[in-house]
Amino acid sequence: MFDTIVVPVDGSECADRAATRGFEVASEHGSEVHLVCVADTGPLGDYRLPGERESATDALTSSSA
């Protein structure tokens, strides 16, 4: 039914529940799961916020565990 499931994560409890449900549905249907974490830099363009990469990595890691 679903080939790919995309789940946005941000390290919040709500996102963790969504990721858990995404993995459950993927398991039921043999789907692939993609976790995404997006940082809005707004008018800052290519400027990277301090710790942005680490925060995103932490959110993805905790949601996929």
N, C-alpha and C positions, 0 to 999 in steps of 0.2 A: 504494500500500500504506500509506504513512504520509503523512498530511496535514500534521501538525505534529510536530516533534521538539523536546523541551525538554532542554537540557543545563545542568547546574549547573556553575559555574566558580568557582574561588577563587584563581586565579593560580598554582596548582601545576602541575608537569609532567604529572601524571596527568590533571588537568582539561583541560589543553591538548590532550592526546592524545584525550580523550573528545570535545572540541569538534571537533577535526579529523575524527574518525570521524563525528560527527553531521553535519558539512557534506558529507562524502563520501556518506553515505546519503541525505541530502536532495537532493543533486545527481542521484543515481541514480533517485530517485522523484519529483522535482519538488516536494519538501516545503519547508515553511517552518521555519526554525530560530529558536528562542527561547533565548537565553542568560540564565541567572539567577544572581545572586549574592546570598546571604542572609547577614545579620549577626545573630548571636544576642546580643541584649542582656540575656538572662536576666531577673533581677529588677530590672533598671534601667528597665524600662518604655520610655517614649518617649525616654529619654536617648540622645543620639547620641555614639558613641565618637569621639574625635579622629581625623580622617583616614579615617573609615569610608567616606564617599562617594567619596573619592579612590581608596581601595584597591579598592572595588567597580568603579569606572569603569576603573581600570587592568586589573583581571582580565578584564572584559568586552572591553576594547579589544584586549588581547594575544591573547585567544582567538579573536576574530573576524578577526584579520589574516591 
